[in-house]
Amino acid sequence: SKLIQKLAKHYLYIICKAYPRDKYDANQRFLELRKSLMEMVPDELLDEGDETEEYIEGIIFDTISKCLIFND
């Protein structure tokens, strides 16, 4: 619950500010959000064949399903 709230805040205050809804579509903001979250993961935690990307996408889609981001 806290993770989803933090992700929603990150999306609204960081991603939407850098990529405004009137200039970028949801697909571009999704890619930037995913990239931003991947950059937060320390390199030593990423291994070949790692599922970190899938976990991050799952968290994003869980947040979307609660209608906290990409409401346009």
PDB file with SEQRES, HELIX, SHEET and CRYST1 records, atoms N, CA, C and O in Angstrom:
SEQRES   1 A   72  SER LYS LEU ILE GLN LYS LEU ALA LYS HIS TYR LEU TYR          
SEQRES   2 A   72  ILE ILE CYS LYS ALA TYR PRO ARG ASP LYS TYR ASP ALA          
SEQRES   3 A   72  ASN GLN ARG PHE LEU GLU LEU ARG LYS SER LEU MET GLU          
SEQRES   4 A   72  MET VAL PRO ASP GLU LEU LEU ASP GLU GLY ASP GLU THR          
SEQRES   5 A   72  GLU GLU TYR ILE GLU GLY ILE ILE PHE ASP THR ILE SER          
SEQRES   6 A   72  LYS CYS LEU ILE PHE ASN ASP                                  
HELIX    1 AA1 LYS A    2  HIS A   10  1                                   9    
HELIX    2 AA2 TYR A   11  ILE A   15  3                                   5    
HELIX    3 AA3 CYS A   16  ALA A   18  1                                   3    
HELIX    4 AA4 ALA A   26  MET A   40  1                                  15    
HELIX    5 AA5 ASP A   43  LEU A   45  5                                   3    
HELIX    6 AA6 THR A   52  SER A   65  1                                  14    
CRYST1    1.000    1.000    1.000  90.00  90.00  90.00 P 1           1          
ATOM      1  N   SER A   1       0.825  -1.195   0.000  1.00  0.00           N  
ATOM      2  CA  SER A   1       0.000   0.000   0.000  1.00  0.00           C  
ATOM      3  C   SER A   1       0.875   1.267   0.000  1.00  0.00           C  
ATOM      4  O   SER A   1       0.631   2.191  -0.776  1.00  0.00           O  
ATOM      5  N   LYS A   2       1.888   1.303   0.870  1.00  0.00           N  
ATOM      6  CA  LYS A   2       2.773   2.465   0.913  1.00  0.00           C  
ATOM      7  C   LYS A   2       3.598   2.578  -0.369  1.00  0.00           C  
ATOM      8  O   LYS A   2       3.835   3.675  -0.872  1.00  0.00           O  
ATOM      9  N   LEU A   3       4.026   1.437  -0.883  1.00  0.00           N  
ATOM     10  CA  LEU A   3       4.808   1.434  -2.115  1.00  0.00           C  
ATOM     11  C   LEU A   3       3.981   2.002  -3.271  1.00  0.00           C  
ATOM     12  O   LEU A   3       4.487   2.795  -4.065  1.00  0.00           O  
ATOM     13  N   ILE A   4       2.732   1.606  -3.364  1.00  0.00           N  
ATOM     14  CA  ILE A   4       1.852   2.090  -4.426  1.00  0.00           C  
ATOM     15  C   ILE A   4       1.625   3.587  -4.280  1.00  0.00           C  
ATOM     16  O   ILE A   4       1.618   4.308  -5.278  1.00  0.00           O  
ATOM     17  N   GLN A   5       1.441   4.067  -3.056  1.00  0.00           N  
ATOM     18  CA  GLN A   5       1.267   5.499  -2.823  1.00  0.00           C  
ATOM     19  C   GLN A   5       2.528   6.271  -3.195  1.00  0.00           C  
ATOM     20  O   GLN A   5       2.444   7.349  -3.784  1.00  0.00           O  
ATOM     21  N   LYS A   6       3.689   5.732  -2.857  1.00  0.00           N  
ATOM     22  CA  LYS A   6       4.946   6.396  -3.209  1.00  0.00           C  
ATOM     23  C   LYS A   6       5.146   6.424  -4.719  1.00  0.00           C  
ATOM     24  O   LYS A   6       5.621   7.418  -5.269  1.00  0.00           O  
ATOM     25  N   LEU A   7       4.785   5.337  -5.385  1.00  0.00           N  
ATOM     26  CA  LEU A   7       4.897   5.297  -6.835  1.00  0.00           C  
ATOM     27  C   LEU A   7       3.971   6.337  -7.470  1.00  0.00           C  
ATOM     28  O   LEU A   7       4.367   7.029  -8.408  1.00  0.00           O  
ATOM     29  N   ALA A   8       2.756   6.445  -6.969  1.00  0.00           N  
ATOM     30  CA  ALA A   8       1.816   7.432  -7.499  1.00  0.00           C  
ATOM     31  C   ALA A   8       2.358   8.849  -7.315  1.00  0.00           C  
ATOM     32  O   ALA A   8       2.237   9.675  -8.220  1.00  0.00           O  
ATOM     33  N   LYS A   9       2.944   9.136  -6.175  1.00  0.00           N  
ATOM     34  CA  LYS A   9       3.529  10.454  -5.934  1.00  0.00           C  
ATOM     35  C   LYS A   9       4.718  10.705  -6.849  1.00  0.00           C  
ATOM     36  O   LYS A   9       4.863  11.800  -7.393  1.00  0.00           O  
ATOM     37  N   HIS A  10       5.561   9.709  -7.019  1.00  0.00           N  
ATOM     38  CA  HIS A  10       6.716   9.831  -7.919  1.00  0.00           C  
ATOM     39  C   HIS A  10       6.230  10.131  -9.340  1.00  0.00           C  
ATOM     40  O   HIS A  10       6.776  10.993 -10.029  1.00  0.00           O  
ATOM     41  N   TYR A  11       5.215   9.415  -9.752  1.00  0.00           N  
ATOM     42  CA  TYR A  11       4.654   9.627 -11.086  1.00  0.00           C  
ATOM     43  C   TYR A  11       4.118  11.054 -11.230  1.00  0.00           C  
ATOM     44  O   TYR A  11       4.433  11.741 -12.202  1.00  0.00           O  
ATOM     45  N   LEU A  12       3.317  11.492 -10.277  1.00  0.00           N  
ATOM     46  CA  LEU A  12       2.693  12.815 -10.377  1.00  0.00           C  
ATOM     47  C   LEU A  12       3.692  13.957 -10.265  1.00  0.00           C  
ATOM     48  O   LEU A  12       3.620  14.922 -11.025  1.00  0.00           O  
ATOM     49  N   TYR A  13       4.625  13.852  -9.320  1.00  0.00           N  
ATOM     50  CA  TYR A  13       5.511  14.981  -9.038  1.00  0.00           C  
ATOM     51  C   TYR A  13       6.823  14.969  -9.823  1.00  0.00           C  
ATOM     52  O   TYR A  13       7.460  16.011  -9.976  1.00  0.00           O  
ATOM     53  N   ILE A  14       7.224  13.818 -10.313  1.00  0.00           N  
ATOM     54  CA  ILE A  14       8.481  13.738 -11.067  1.00  0.00           C  
ATOM     55  C   ILE A  14       8.204  13.520 -12.561  1.00  0.00           C  
ATOM     56  O   ILE A  14       8.613  14.321 -13.401  1.00  0.00           O  
ATOM     57  N   ILE A  15       7.520  12.451 -12.869  1.00  0.00           N  
ATOM     58  CA  ILE A  15       7.316  12.071 -14.266  1.00  0.00           C  
ATOM     59  C   ILE A  15       6.390  13.056 -14.982  1.00  0.00           C  
ATOM     60  O   ILE A  15       6.735  13.553 -16.054  1.00  0.00           O  
ATOM     61  N   CYS A  16       5.231  13.343 -14.409  1.00  0.00           N  
ATOM     62  CA  CYS A  16       4.285  14.246 -15.071  1.00  0.00           C  
ATOM     63  C   CYS A  16       4.821  15.670 -15.158  1.00  0.00           C  
ATOM     64  O   CYS A  16       4.468  16.413 -16.074  1.00  0.00           O  
ATOM     65  N   LYS A  17       5.654  16.044 -14.231  1.00  0.00           N  
ATOM     66  CA  LYS A  17       6.258  17.373 -14.285  1.00  0.00           C  
ATOM     67  C   LYS A  17       7.266  17.451 -15.434  1.00  0.00           C  
ATOM     68  O   LYS A  17       7.319  18.454 -16.147  1.00  0.00           O  
ATOM     69  N   ALA A  18       8.056  16.408 -15.612  1.00  0.00           N  
ATOM     70  CA  ALA A  18       9.057  16.379 -16.693  1.00  0.00           C  
ATOM     71  C   ALA A  18       8.420  16.065 -18.051  1.00  0.00           C  
ATOM     72  O   ALA A  18       8.917  16.499 -19.090  1.00  0.00           O  
ATOM     73  N   TYR A  19       7.320  15.309 -18.036  1.00  0.00           N  
ATOM     74  CA  TYR A  19       6.641  14.886 -19.261  1.00  0.00           C  
ATOM     75  C   TYR A  19       5.153  15.216 -19.137  1.00  0.00           C  
ATOM     76  O   TYR A  19       4.340  14.328 -18.881  1.00  0.00           O  
ATOM     77  N   PRO A  20       4.797  16.488 -19.319  1.00  0.00           N  
ATOM     78  CA  PRO A  20       3.405  16.925 -19.113  1.00  0.00           C  
ATOM     79  C   PRO A  20       2.413  16.168 -19.996  1.00  0.00           C  
ATOM     80  O   PRO A  20       2.715  15.784 -21.126  1.00  0.00           O  
ATOM     81  N   ARG A  21       1.238  15.974 -19.447  1.00  0.00           N  
ATOM     82  CA  ARG A  21       0.189  15.214 -20.130  1.00  0.00           C  
ATOM     83  C   ARG A  21      -0.235  15.857 -21.444  1.00  0.00           C  
ATOM     84  O   ARG A  21      -0.681  15.157 -22.353  1.00  0.00           O  
ATOM     85  N   ASP A  22      -0.105  17.168 -21.561  1.00  0.00           N  
ATOM     86  CA  ASP A  22      -0.522  17.831 -22.797  1.00  0.00           C  
ATOM     87  C   ASP A  22       0.527  17.728 -23.907  1.00  0.00           C  
ATOM     88  O   ASP A  22       0.252  18.093 -25.050  1.00  0.00           O  
ATOM     89  N   LYS A  23       1.719  17.239 -23.585  1.00  0.00           N  
ATOM     90  CA  LYS A  23       2.777  17.117 -24.589  1.00  0.00           C  
ATOM     91  C   LYS A  23       3.225  15.682 -24.838  1.00  0.00           C  
ATOM     92  O   LYS A  23       3.774  15.381 -25.898  1.00  0.00           O  
ATOM     93  N   TYR A  24       2.996  14.790 -23.867  1.00  0.00           N  
ATOM     94  CA  TYR A  24       3.439  13.400 -23.982  1.00  0.00           C  
ATOM     95  C   TYR A  24       2.264  12.475 -23.688  1.00  0.00           C  
ATOM     96  O   TYR A  24       1.445  12.748 -22.811  1.00  0.00           O  
ATOM     97  N   ASP A  25       2.196  11.384 -24.434  1.00  0.00           N  
ATOM     98  CA  ASP A  25       1.109  10.441 -24.182  1.00  0.00           C  
ATOM     99  C   ASP A  25       1.471   9.484 -23.042  1.00  0.00           C  
ATOM    100  O   ASP A  25       2.599   9.474 -22.547  1.00  0.00           O  
ATOM    101  N   ALA A  26       0.491   8.688 -22.644  1.00  0.00           N  
ATOM    102  CA  ALA A  26       0.669   7.769 -21.518  1.00  0.00           C  
ATOM    103  C   ALA A  26       1.769   6.749 -21.792  1.00  0.00           C  
ATOM    104  O   ALA A  26       2.473   6.344 -20.867  1.00  0.00           O  
ATOM    105  N   ASN A  27       1.928   6.335 -23.026  1.00  0.00           N  
ATOM    106  CA  ASN A  27       2.982   5.358 -23.352  1.00  0.00           C  
ATOM    107  C   ASN A  27       4.365   5.922 -23.065  1.00  0.00           C  
ATOM    108  O   ASN A  27       5.215   5.228 -22.507  1.00  0.00           O  
ATOM    109  N   GLN A  28       4.597   7.171 -23.440  1.00  0.00           N  
ATOM    110  CA  GLN A  28       5.902   7.789 -23.187  1.00  0.00           C  
ATOM    111  C   GLN A  28       6.137   7.948 -21.683  1.00  0.00           C  
ATOM    112  O   GLN A  28       7.235   7.691 -21.190  1.00  0.00           O  
ATOM    113  N   ARG A  29       5.097   8.374 -20.959  1.00  0.00           N  
ATOM    114  CA  ARG A  29       5.244   8.526 -19.509  1.00  0.00           C  
ATOM    115  C   ARG A  29       5.465   7.178 -18.831  1.00  0.00           C  
ATOM    116  O   ARG A  29       6.212   7.090 -17.857  1.00  0.00           O  
ATOM    117  N   PHE A  30       4.821   6.126 -19.337  1.00  0.00           N  
ATOM    118  CA  PHE A  30       5.053   4.783 -18.801  1.00  0.00           C  
ATOM    119  C   PHE A  30       6.522   4.390 -18.971  1.00  0.00           C  
ATOM    120  O   PHE A  30       7.152   3.908 -18.030  1.00  0.00           O  
ATOM    121  N   LEU A  31       7.057   4.596 -20.165  1.00  0.00           N  
ATOM    122  CA  LEU A  31       8.453   4.239 -20.421  1.00  0.00           C  
ATOM    123  C   LEU A  31       9.403   5.033 -19.529  1.00  0.00           C  
ATOM    124  O   LEU A  31      10.389   4.493 -19.027  1.00  0.00           O  
ATOM    125  N   GLU A  32       9.106   6.305 -19.336  1.00  0.00           N  
ATOM    126  CA  GLU A  32       9.957   7.137 -18.481  1.00  0.00           C  
ATOM    127  C   GLU A  32       9.837   6.723 -17.017  1.00  0.00           C  
ATOM    128  O   GLU A  32      10.830   6.736 -16.291  1.00  0.00           O  
ATOM    129  N   LEU A  33       8.648   6.362 -16.581  1.00  0.00           N  
ATOM    130  CA  LEU A  33       8.454   5.892 -15.204  1.00  0.00           C  
ATOM    131  C   LEU A  33       9.222   4.590 -14.997  1.00  0.00           C  
ATOM    132  O   LEU A  33       9.924   4.433 -13.998  1.00  0.00           O  
ATOM    133  N   ARG A  34       9.093   3.672 -15.922  1.00  0.00           N  
ATOM    134  CA  ARG A  34       9.806   2.389 -15.837  1.00  0.00           C  
ATOM    135  C   ARG A  34      11.316   2.615 -15.803  1.00  0.00           C  
ATOM    136  O   ARG A  34      12.023   2.013 -14.994  1.00  0.00           O  
ATOM    137  N   LYS A  35      11.801   3.480 -16.679  1.00  0.00           N  
ATOM    138  CA  LYS A  35      13.229   3.803 -16.721  1.00  0.00           C  
ATOM    139  C   LYS A  35      13.683   4.417 -15.398  1.00  0.00           C  
ATOM    140  O   LYS A  35      14.727   4.048 -14.860  1.00  0.00           O  
ATOM    141  N   SER A  36      12.901   5.345 -14.887  1.00  0.00           N  
ATOM    142  CA  SER A  36      13.227   6.019 -13.631  1.00  0.00           C  
ATOM    143  C   SER A  36      13.314   5.021 -12.477  1.00  0.00           C  
ATOM    144  O   SER A  36      14.225   5.097 -11.651  1.00  0.00           O  
ATOM    145  N   LEU A  37      12.375   4.096 -12.424  1.00  0.00           N  
ATOM    146  CA  LEU A  37      12.379   3.101 -11.349  1.00  0.00           C  
ATOM    147  C   LEU A  37      13.541   2.123 -11.501  1.00  0.00           C  
ATOM    148  O   LEU A  37      14.146   1.722 -10.507  1.00  0.00           O  
ATOM    149  N   MET A  38      13.853   1.740 -12.723  1.00  0.00           N  
ATOM    150  CA  MET A  38      14.988   0.833 -12.950  1.00  0.00           C  
ATOM    151  C   MET A  38      16.297   1.493 -12.529  1.00  0.00           C  
ATOM    152  O   MET A  38      17.196   0.822 -12.022  1.00  0.00           O  
ATOM    153  N   GLU A  39      16.407   2.794 -12.734  1.00  0.00           N  
ATOM    154  CA  GLU A  39      17.631   3.503 -12.342  1.00  0.00           C  
ATOM    155  C   GLU A  39      17.814   3.541 -10.828  1.00  0.00           C  
ATOM    156  O   GLU A  39      18.925   3.754 -10.343  1.00  0.00           O  
ATOM    157  N   MET A  40      16.741   3.339 -10.085  1.00  0.00           N  
ATOM    158  CA  MET A  40      16.814   3.349  -8.625  1.00  0.00           C  
ATOM    159  C   MET A  40      17.353   2.036  -8.062  1.00  0.00           C  
ATOM    160  O   MET A  40      17.796   1.984  -6.915  1.00  0.00           O  
ATOM    161  N   VAL A  41      17.313   0.989  -8.861  1.00  0.00           N  
ATOM    162  CA  VAL A  41      17.773  -0.322  -8.403  1.00  0.00           C  
ATOM    163  C   VAL A  41      19.299  -0.366  -8.506  1.00  0.00           C  
ATOM    164  O   VAL A  41      19.846  -0.140  -9.585  1.00  0.00           O  
ATOM    165  N   PRO A  42      19.988  -0.650  -7.411  1.00  0.00           N  
ATOM    166  CA  PRO A  42      21.452  -0.731  -7.450  1.00  0.00           C  
ATOM    167  C   PRO A  42      21.929  -1.813  -8.425  1.00  0.00           C  
ATOM    168  O   PRO A  42      21.336  -2.887  -8.523  1.00  0.00           O  
ATOM    169  N   ASP A  43      23.005  -1.506  -9.137  1.00  0.00           N  
ATOM    170  CA  ASP A  43      23.545  -2.429 -10.137  1.00  0.00           C  
ATOM    171  C   ASP A  43      23.858  -3.803  -9.558  1.00  0.00           C  
ATOM    172  O   ASP A  43      23.685  -4.817 -10.233  1.00  0.00           O  
ATOM    173  N   GLU A  44      24.316  -3.838  -8.319  1.00  0.00           N  
ATOM    174  CA  GLU A  44      24.684  -5.133  -7.740  1.00  0.00           C  
ATOM    175  C   GLU A  44      23.473  -6.033  -7.491  1.00  0.00           C  
ATOM    176  O   GLU A  44      23.634  -7.225  -7.230  1.00  0.00           O  
ATOM    177  N   LEU A  45      22.271  -5.479  -7.570  1.00  0.00           N  
ATOM    178  CA  LEU A  45      21.072  -6.297  -7.399  1.00  0.00           C  
ATOM    179  C   LEU A  45      20.552  -6.832  -8.722  1.00  0.00           C  
ATOM    180  O   LEU A  45      19.663  -7.683  -8.745  1.00  0.00           O  
ATOM    181  N   LEU A  46      21.100  -6.336  -9.821  1.00  0.00           N  
ATOM    182  CA  LEU A  46      20.664  -6.783 -11.139  1.00  0.00           C  
ATOM    183  C   LEU A  46      21.592  -7.872 -11.655  1.00  0.00           C  
ATOM    184  O   LEU A  46      22.800  -7.667 -11.771  1.00  0.00           O  
ATOM    185  N   ASP A  47      21.026  -9.015 -11.961  1.00  0.00           N  
ATOM    186  CA  ASP A  47      21.774 -10.127 -12.532  1.00  0.00           C  
ATOM    187  C   ASP A  47      21.176 -10.464 -13.889  1.00  0.00           C  
ATOM    188  O   ASP A  47      20.031 -10.116 -14.178  1.00  0.00           O  
ATOM    189  N   GLU A  48      21.956 -11.142 -14.712  1.00  0.00           N  
ATOM    190  CA  GLU A  48      21.429 -11.602 -15.988  1.00  0.00           C  
ATOM    191  C   GLU A  48      20.296 -12.590 -15.710  1.00  0.00           C  
ATOM    192  O   GLU A  48      20.430 -13.491 -14.882  1.00  0.00           O  
ATOM    193  N   GLY A  49      19.199 -12.408 -16.404  1.00  0.00           N  
ATOM    194  CA  GLY A  49      18.047 -13.268 -16.169  1.00  0.00           C  
ATOM    195  C   GLY A  49      17.215 -12.833 -14.971  1.00  0.00           C  
ATOM    196  O   GLY A  49      16.272 -13.517 -14.572  1.00  0.00           O  
ATOM    197  N   ASP A  50      17.574 -11.694 -14.409  1.00  0.00           N  
ATOM    198  CA  ASP A  50      16.867 -11.156 -13.250  1.00  0.00           C  
ATOM    199  C   ASP A  50      15.450 -10.759 -13.645  1.00  0.00           C  
ATOM    200  O   ASP A  50      15.200 -10.386 -14.792  1.00  0.00           O  
ATOM    201  N   GLU A  51      14.543 -10.839 -12.711  1.00  0.00           N  
ATOM    202  CA  GLU A  51      13.151 -10.496 -12.976  1.00  0.00           C  
ATOM    203  C   GLU A  51      12.781  -9.123 -12.417  1.00  0.00           C  
ATOM    204  O   GLU A  51      11.598  -8.826 -12.252  1.00  0.00           O  
ATOM    205  N   THR A  52      13.764  -8.291 -12.128  1.00  0.00           N  
ATOM    206  CA  THR A  52      13.500  -6.977 -11.552  1.00  0.00           C  
ATOM    207  C   THR A  52      12.594  -6.155 -12.445  1.00  0.00           C  
ATOM    208  O   THR A  52      11.667  -5.507 -11.958  1.00  0.00           O  
ATOM    209  N   GLU A  53      12.846  -6.171 -13.743  1.00  0.00           N  
ATOM    210  CA  GLU A  53      12.007  -5.402 -14.667  1.00  0.00           C  
ATOM    211  C   GLU A  53      10.551  -5.848 -14.590  1.00  0.00           C  
ATOM    212  O   GLU A  53       9.644  -5.016 -14.606  1.00  0.00           O  
ATOM    213  N   GLU A  54      10.327  -7.149 -14.506  1.00  0.00           N  
ATOM    214  CA  GLU A  54       8.965  -7.672 -14.423  1.00  0.00           C  
ATOM    215  C   GLU A  54       8.296  -7.247 -13.113  1.00  0.00           C  
ATOM    216  O   GLU A  54       7.109  -6.923 -13.090  1.00  0.00           O  
ATOM    217  N   TYR A  55       9.069  -7.251 -12.027  1.00  0.00           N  
ATOM    218  CA  TYR A  55       8.519  -6.809 -10.746  1.00  0.00           C  
ATOM    219  C   TYR A  55       8.140  -5.330 -10.801  1.00  0.00           C  
ATOM    220  O   TYR A  55       7.081  -4.938 -10.310  1.00  0.00           O  
ATOM    221  N   ILE A  56       8.994  -4.523 -11.389  1.00  0.00           N  
ATOM    222  CA  ILE A  56       8.714  -3.091 -11.496  1.00  0.00           C  
ATOM    223  C   ILE A  56       7.469  -2.863 -12.346  1.00  0.00           C  
ATOM    224  O   ILE A  56       6.605  -2.068 -11.976  1.00  0.00           O  
ATOM    225  N   GLU A  57       7.371  -3.549 -13.474  1.00  0.00           N  
ATOM    226  CA  GLU A  57       6.190  -3.412 -14.313  1.00  0.00           C  
ATOM    227  C   GLU A  57       4.939  -3.871 -13.574  1.00  0.00           C  
ATOM    228  O   GLU A  57       3.873  -3.275 -13.732  1.00  0.00           O  
ATOM    229  N   GLY A  58       5.058  -4.913 -12.777  1.00  0.00           N  
ATOM    230  CA  GLY A  58       3.927  -5.383 -11.980  1.00  0.00           C  
ATOM    231  C   GLY A  58       3.459  -4.345 -10.984  1.00  0.00           C  
ATOM    232  O   GLY A  58       2.258  -4.155 -10.794  1.00  0.00           O  
ATOM    233  N   ILE A  59       4.406  -3.671 -10.346  1.00  0.00           N  
ATOM    234  CA  ILE A  59       4.057  -2.610  -9.397  1.00  0.00           C  
ATOM    235  C   ILE A  59       3.377  -1.460 -10.129  1.00  0.00           C  
ATOM    236  O   ILE A  59       2.399  -0.898  -9.637  1.00  0.00           O  
ATOM    237  N   ILE A  60       3.893  -1.111 -11.299  1.00  0.00           N  
ATOM    238  CA  ILE A  60       3.273  -0.040 -12.090  1.00  0.00           C  
ATOM    239  C   ILE A  60       1.849  -0.430 -12.466  1.00  0.00           C  
ATOM    240  O   ILE A  60       0.928   0.367 -12.290  1.00  0.00           O  
ATOM    241  N   PHE A  61       1.653  -1.640 -12.979  1.00  0.00           N  
ATOM    242  CA  PHE A  61       0.316  -2.062 -13.391  1.00  0.00           C  
ATOM    243  C   PHE A  61      -0.632  -2.199 -12.207  1.00  0.00           C  
ATOM    244  O   PHE A  61      -1.832  -1.960 -12.344  1.00  0.00           O  
ATOM    245  N   ASP A  62      -0.114  -2.578 -11.059  1.00  0.00           N  
ATOM    246  CA  ASP A  62      -0.950  -2.629  -9.853  1.00  0.00           C  
ATOM    247  C   ASP A  62      -1.410  -1.216  -9.488  1.00  0.00           C  
ATOM    248  O   ASP A  62      -2.560  -1.015  -9.097  1.00  0.00           O  
ATOM    249  N   THR A  63      -0.518  -0.253  -9.614  1.00  0.00           N  
ATOM    250  CA  THR A  63      -0.866   1.138  -9.326  1.00  0.00           C  
ATOM    251  C   THR A  63      -1.875   1.658 -10.349  1.00  0.00           C  
ATOM    252  O   THR A  63      -2.807   2.381  -9.995  1.00  0.00           O  
ATOM    253  N   ILE A  64      -1.690   1.290 -11.610  1.00  0.00           N  
ATOM    254  CA  ILE A  64      -2.649   1.677 -12.653  1.00  0.00           C  
ATOM    255  C   ILE A  64      -4.018   1.088 -12.349  1.00  0.00           C  
ATOM    256  O   ILE A  64      -5.032   1.771 -12.494  1.00  0.00           O  
ATOM    257  N   SER A  65      -4.059  -0.172 -11.929  1.00  0.00           N  
ATOM    258  CA  SER A  65      -5.342  -0.834 -11.676  1.00  0.00           C  
ATOM    259  C   SER A  65      -6.117  -0.170 -10.546  1.00  0.00           C  
ATOM    260  O   SER A  65      -7.339  -0.298 -10.468  1.00  0.00           O  
ATOM    261  N   LYS A  66      -5.420   0.527  -9.686  1.00  0.00           N  
ATOM    262  CA  LYS A  66      -6.072   1.261  -8.592  1.00  0.00           C  
ATOM    263  C   LYS A  66      -6.397   2.691  -9.014  1.00  0.00           C  
ATOM    264  O   LYS A  66      -6.812   3.516  -8.201  1.00  0.00           O  
ATOM    265  N   CYS A  67      -6.197   2.969 -10.315  1.00  0.00           N  
ATOM    266  CA  CYS A  67      -6.501   4.276 -10.911  1.00  0.00           C  
ATOM    267  C   CYS A  67      -5.740   5.432 -10.247  1.00  0.00           C  
ATOM    268  O   CYS A  67      -6.268   6.537 -10.123  1.00  0.00           O  
ATOM    269  N   LEU A  68      -4.511   5.174  -9.825  1.00  0.00           N  
ATOM    270  CA  LEU A  68      -3.704   6.219  -9.201  1.00  0.00           C  
ATOM    271  C   LEU A  68      -2.785   6.915 -10.190  1.00  0.00           C  
ATOM    272  O   LEU A  68      -2.293   8.010  -9.916  1.00  0.00           O  
ATOM    273  N   ILE A  69      -2.548   6.288 -11.341  1.00  0.00           N  
ATOM    274  CA  ILE A  69      -1.730   6.915 -12.374  1.00  0.00           C  
ATOM    275  C   ILE A  69      -2.350   6.607 -13.741  1.00  0.00           C  
ATOM    276  O   ILE A  69      -3.166   5.696 -13.882  1.00  0.00           O  
ATOM    277  N   PHE A  70      -1.939   7.391 -14.743  1.00  0.00           N  
ATOM    278  CA  PHE A  70      -2.415   7.247 -16.122  1.00  0.00           C  
ATOM    279  C   PHE A  70      -3.931   7.360 -16.195  1.00  0.00           C  
ATOM    280  O   PHE A  70      -4.579   6.540 -16.846  1.00  0.00           O  
ATOM    281  N   ASN A  71      -4.500   8.351 -15.546  1.00  0.00           N  
ATOM    282  CA  ASN A  71      -5.953   8.544 -15.568  1.00  0.00           C  
ATOM    283  C   ASN A  71      -6.425   9.355 -16.762  1.00  0.00           C  
ATOM    284  O   ASN A  71      -7.497   9.958 -16.708  1.00  0.00           O  
ATOM    285  N   ASP A  72      -5.655   9.385 -17.830  1.00  0.00           N  
ATOM    286  CA  ASP A  72      -6.092  10.148 -18.984  1.00  0.00           C  
ATOM    287  C   ASP A  72      -6.301   9.263 -20.181  1.00  0.00           C  
ATOM    288  O   ASP A  72      -6.673   9.747 -21.250  1.00  0.00           O  
TER     289      ASP A  72                                                      
END                                                                             
